[in-house]
Amino acid sequence: MRKLMLILVTFLVSGGMGFAQDMAKPVNATDIKWGPAPNVFPAGAQMAVVSGDPSKTGLYAVRLKLPADYKIPAHNHPTSEYVTVLSGDFHIGMGNKLDPQKGELLGAGGFAEAPAKMNHYAWTTSEAVVQVHGEGPFAITYVDPADDPSKK
């Protein structure tokens, strides 16, 4: 029994060391590298990849810096999307068309989940920073194809 416990402890400790070696380096907000958001987003947003690679299969986390009065028309994603508001006023609504009379205002610390293939939209009333995470690859399909900035 004692040998079994020793083997189990050794296995657990060495497994934990493997996880520590695979851990990505922690990042402070001041060290995040911002750049223009991909052209699937309306012009004006900035994006930073915090973890993973949103273009590949697997978990990812990105941050979006959105100017005041920024609008993301109704769209959906093939996988669920999770949004945490880090700063500013961020509004999100569910439906086929952006409607500022509907939706919820989320402030810093607010959270929203948009299930896979559910049409939703968002807008800001002040500059906002949001963190989006989910299962990649990230894709966005606009309800009205004319709203897709990558097609313009």
N, C-alpha and C positions, 0 to 999 in steps of 0.2 A: 504494500500500500504506500509505503514511504517513497519507494522508487517511482511509482506512478505519479505521486504528487510532485516530485522533483522534476520529472519529465514534463508534466503539465505546466508547472510554473516556468520552466525554461522555455517552453513553446510560447506561452503567453507573453513573456518578457521580450523574446526575440521578435515576435510578431509585432509588438508595439514599437520596437525600434525601427522596423521596416516602414511602418506608417509615419513615424517622425521624419525619416529620411525623404519620404515622398511628399511631405507637406510643402505647399507653396509658401514662399516668403510672405509674411504679413506686410500689409501696406497701409500707411497713414493717408488720410485724405489729401494732404499736401503733396504727396508723392505720386498721385494719380496723373497719368498722361492723357490729356484730352485731345481730341481731334474732331474733325467734322463727322457727323453721323452719316451712315451710308445713305445713298440716294433713295432708299425706300421710305425714308422719313422726309417730311416737308423741310425745306431749307431753313436754316437757322439753328438747328439743334447741334449740340456737341455730344460725343460719346466717348466713353472710356471702358475698356474691357477690364474687369476686376478679377475674374476667374474663368478658367476654361476657354473655349473657343466657340462662340455662338454659330459659326459656320459649319461646325462638325457635330456628330452625334456625341452626346454627353451633357453633363450639367454645365451651365454657364451663369455668370453674373456680369451684368453691364450696368453702367450708370449713364443716364441721359441728363444733360444740362439743357433746359428749355427756357427760351426767353419768355417774357410776359406776353400774353395774348397769342400764344402758340396753339395751334389746333392740329390734332391728328384725326382725320376723318374716320368714319366707321370702317372697321376692318376685323379680321379674325386671324388666328394662328392655328397651325395643325396640332400644337401641344399647348398645355395650360401655361398661362403667364402669371407671374407673381410680381406685384409692384409694391415697393415700400417708398414712401415719400421721405426724403432726407431733409429737404428745406423747401420753403415756398408754398404756394397754393396750387394744388393739382386737382383737377376735376375729372371724374370718370363716369361714364354712363354706358348702359347696355342698350343696344338697338341698331337699326339699320341706317340711321342718319344722325349726325352730330346735332344734338338739341340742347342748347345751354339752359333751357328751362327744366331739363331733367338731369339726372346724374347726381353724384355726391361730391362734395368738397372735402378733400383730404388735406390736412396740414402735416407738418413734420411729425413723423412717427406713424402716420396713417398707412393702411395696408389694403390692397385689393387683389382679388384673384379673378382672372378671366379664364373660365374653363376652355379647353380645346374647342375650336370651331364656333365659339360664341361671339357674335358680333358685338363690338364695343368701340368706344371712341373716347378721346381725352382732350382736355384743353387746360391752359393755365391762365391765371389772372395776375400773376406776378412771376418773376423768374423762379424756376423750380428745379430741383435736382431730385431725380428718382432713381432707385435701383431696381432693375428688372432681372429676375432670374427664372430659369426654367430648364427644360430639356431641349437640347439642340438636335438638329440644326434649326436655328431661328428662321422663321419665314413669316411674311405678312401678306395677306390677301385683302385688298380693299373691296368693300361691298360694291361700290361704284368704281369700275376700272378707270374712269376719268379722273379719280382722285389720286391715283397711283403716281407719285412724283417721279418714279424711275422710268415711266413711260412718256414723260414730257420732254 
